Amino acid sequence: MGKEDEAKKTLTRFAKIFGKYLSFDIINLSFDNNYTPSYIKQLKDFWHYKRMLKETLLLMVCWFNLGALLYAIGFSWDKLGGSLYVTVLVSQVASLSGSVILFVGVATLGRKRNELLMLALAGACFLLGMLDVKVFGDWTASRIACVAGSVFVASAFACTYLITAELAPTSHRGMILSACSGSARIGSFVGPFIALLYNVLDRRIVLAIFAGMAVLCG
């Protein structure tokens, strides 16, 4: 209540995005003053609205995979050769570019297409990391590809926040974001154990797992 004009402007902007014309004057908003939100009612709504339940479960899987990927990569830098400190420093500096990539990608491609592109590029980087090629110095193709892949995963994770907030209804947004965030935290616990697979499996198998997790999010 009290922000009717802002709501109408938002509706007209959405109409323009989809190539439709919507007059500001003909929009009539209605409010349900008797609605009293409760956790029990919100949980019941998931049963009544199957699409919301399906989207929430898919988003939770995506958040879990991306959280696990970020931590798995973070705990794998010492397995890629070269100086651990240099690799971590380069990866963190490169991650800053993920924010720029996010803004440019969302502005030009939209949220969903940008998300799919980032996940596809992340998967491609991990697959390229299977190559046993020395590029320069102690930097191998695997090391460079994993640094680049971590940038795309971080950018995709940031974009997932936007997509989740937009897909979730206003009345259920807090619960859905909390469930997805909890799923990502569980994934972050699993990530370091995935990195331990370097000790028992060929690195190409581990990188294939990374690529599969990125593609699964898409």
Disulfide bonds with the S-S distance in Angstrom:
none
